[in-house]
Amino acid sequence: MQLADGGAIAFDEALWVTEAAAAPWLAETGLALDANGFVETDEYLRSPSDAAVFAAGDIAAMCGHPRDKAGVYAVRAGPPLAENLRRALADRPLKSAVPQRQALALIGTGDGRAVASRGVFAAEGAWLWRLKQGIDRRWMRGYSEFAAMSVDDAMRCGGCAAKVPAEVLRQVMTRLAPVPARPSRSAPATTRR
Ligand SMILES: Cc1cc2nc3c(=O)[nH]c(=O)nc-3n(C[C@H](O)[C@H](O)[C@H](O)COP(=O)(O)OP(=O)(O)OC[C@H]3O[C@@H](n4cnc5c(N)ncnc54)[C@H](O)[C@@H]3O)c2cc1C
């Protein structure tokens, strides 16, 4: 590998690992950005340059509380973001949303083991891979298996069927009487779509 300063490094395998970069279009928004081009926020996830703009996750950089660009922070910012959006709309005081300082990092090493680190602590082993698998699988199940809702629960969204868990939808559908088939109109087959 040839370096910018003229040096060279020999290698067998190169792992090119970069950190997240900010989207270039953010520079055109006029929002206050940090030195790396991410949207600056205060501790309430609100832009200091536009009170109507909130940011969370990778795109955001909370002043005075820098964090890695990692899903764990992005996901955990969701509830406080929703809460503060509601509060802002209702003209109520916002709640501090400073994220936790550290998070557990688990990296699989491809041999049934994983390396874990949190702050200054580190460990490795097969049990950590099993832990990572458990966490990842539980997360993915969250997209396909939903907590059962009572059929009688009022739907807050007004009944968008796409958001109804499959089991609830099945229960509702089995209650419905089948609609008799309508007689088809006599149109030439060639004009039907
Ligand atoms: C390969 C890889 C592996 C990772 N593994 C892990 C991990 O194991 N654990 C972990 O904690 N984190 C991991 N991360 C980091 C994690 O994915 C991010 O921190 C997280 O997804 C950030 O969530 P977000 O909602 O802020 O942004 P994103 O998930 O990036 O969502 C932003 C969305 O906005 C959309 N978008 C962008 N520009 C526009 C636009 N102009 N108009 C409309 N939509 C737009 C994008 O398409 C995207 O869907 C990984 C990241 C990568 C790339």
The ligand as an ORCA input file, in Angstrom:
! r2SCAN-3c Opt
* xyz 0 1
  C     -22.152     -2.324      6.944
  C     -22.615     -1.691      8.223
  C     -22.733     -2.462      9.353
  C     -23.161     -1.906     10.536
  N     -23.273     -2.700     11.638
  C     -23.683     -2.180     12.795
  C     -23.823     -2.985     13.931
  O     -23.590     -4.205     13.907
  N     -24.230     -2.408     15.089
  C     -24.520     -1.078     15.162
  O     -24.899     -0.611     16.249
  N     -24.406     -0.277     14.096
  C     -23.993     -0.784     12.913
  N     -23.877      0.011     11.811
  C     -24.223      1.422     11.932
  C     -25.734      1.568     11.822
  O     -26.181      0.922     10.660
  C     -26.084      3.053     11.766
  O     -25.523      3.701     12.886
  C     -27.601      3.240     11.774
  O     -28.187      2.589     10.671
  C     -27.953      4.714     11.725
  O     -29.347      4.824     11.674
  P     -30.015      6.120     11.072
  O     -31.479      5.871     11.110
  O     -29.481      7.320     11.772
  O     -29.494      6.235      9.585
  P     -29.702      5.215      8.371
  O     -29.981      3.816      8.875
  O     -28.510      5.418      7.488
  O     -31.023      5.736      7.673
  C     -31.016      6.932      6.923
  C     -32.013      6.738      5.793
  O     -32.203      7.983      5.126
  C     -32.226      7.739      3.739
  N     -31.831      8.986      3.057
  C     -30.606      9.529      2.927
  N     -30.668     10.669      2.230
  C     -31.955     10.853      1.917
  C     -32.672     11.861      1.218
  N     -32.058     12.906      0.669
  N     -33.987     11.707      1.073
  C     -34.643     10.653      1.605
  N     -34.021      9.672      2.285
  C     -32.702      9.778      2.444
  C     -31.245      6.594      3.536
  O     -31.512      5.912      2.343
  C     -31.530      5.742      4.760
  O     -32.574      4.826      4.537
  C     -23.462     -0.536     10.596
  C     -23.353      0.250      9.448
  C     -22.945     -0.326      8.279
  C     -22.848      0.546      7.030
*
